[in-house]
């Protein structure tokens, strides 16, 4: 799986490594629900000392051409 991950070196002064991961949802899932699901997934790692996650932050929401934008406002 890591063979398909593009590596780059940051020029920022942050002393952290960042991994961008795509999560795929059905087109009927709203952005707010997708973010909530990822938040819940990440919270499962809170008490696991084997997982060294500092933070997470959703940054992109790519919508399907069949996504109903009117439902997002509801």
C-alpha positions as CSV (number, residue, x, y, z in Angstrom):
1,X,0.0,0.0,0.0
2,X,2.8,2.5,0.8
3,X,4.2,2.0,-2.8
4,X,1.5,4.4,-4.1
5,X,2.2,7.2,-1.6
6,X,4.0,10.2,-2.9
7,X,6.8,11.5,-0.6
8,X,7.8,15.1,-0.3
9,X,9.9,17.2,2.1
10,X,8.1,20.1,3.8
11,X,9.9,23.5,3.9
12,X,7.8,24.7,6.9
13,X,9.3,25.0,10.4
14,X,6.9,22.5,11.9
15,X,8.6,19.4,13.4
16,X,5.9,17.0,12.3
17,X,5.3,14.4,9.6
18,X,1.9,14.6,7.8
19,X,0.1,11.8,5.9
20,X,-2.8,12.7,3.7
21,X,-5.3,9.9,3.4
22,X,-8.4,9.7,1.2
23,X,-11.5,8.2,2.7
24,X,-14.3,7.2,0.3
25,X,-18.0,7.5,1.1
26,X,-21.2,6.8,-0.9
27,X,-22.4,9.8,-2.8
28,X,-25.4,10.2,-0.5
29,X,-23.2,10.9,2.5
30,X,-23.1,14.6,3.5
31,X,-19.8,16.4,4.3
32,X,-20.8,17.0,7.9
33,X,-21.6,13.2,8.3
34,X,-18.4,12.2,6.7
35,X,-16.4,14.4,9.0
36,X,-18.3,13.0,12.0
37,X,-17.5,9.5,11.0
38,X,-13.8,10.3,10.6
39,X,-13.8,12.0,14.0
40,X,-15.3,8.9,15.5
41,X,-12.8,6.7,13.8
42,X,-9.9,8.8,15.1
43,X,-11.4,8.8,18.6
44,X,-11.1,5.0,18.7
45,X,-7.3,5.6,18.8
46,X,-7.4,7.9,21.8
47,X,-6.5,5.3,24.4
48,X,-4.2,3.2,22.2
49,X,-0.5,3.8,23.0
50,X,0.5,2.1,19.7
51,X,-1.0,4.9,17.7
52,X,1.0,8.1,17.8
53,X,-1.4,10.5,16.2
54,X,-1.1,14.2,17.2
55,X,-4.1,15.7,15.4
56,X,-6.3,15.4,12.4
57,X,-8.0,18.0,10.2
58,X,-10.3,17.6,7.2
59,X,-9.1,19.8,4.4
60,X,-10.8,18.6,1.1
61,X,-14.3,17.4,0.3
62,X,-14.5,16.0,-3.2
63,X,-18.1,15.6,-4.3
64,X,-19.4,13.1,-6.8
65,X,-21.1,14.6,-9.9
66,X,-24.2,12.8,-8.6
67,X,-24.0,14.4,-5.2
68,X,-27.2,16.3,-4.3
69,X,-25.9,19.8,-3.2
70,X,-29.4,20.7,-2.0
71,X,-29.2,18.0,0.7
72,X,-26.0,19.5,2.1
73,X,-27.9,22.7,3.2
74,X,-30.5,20.6,5.1
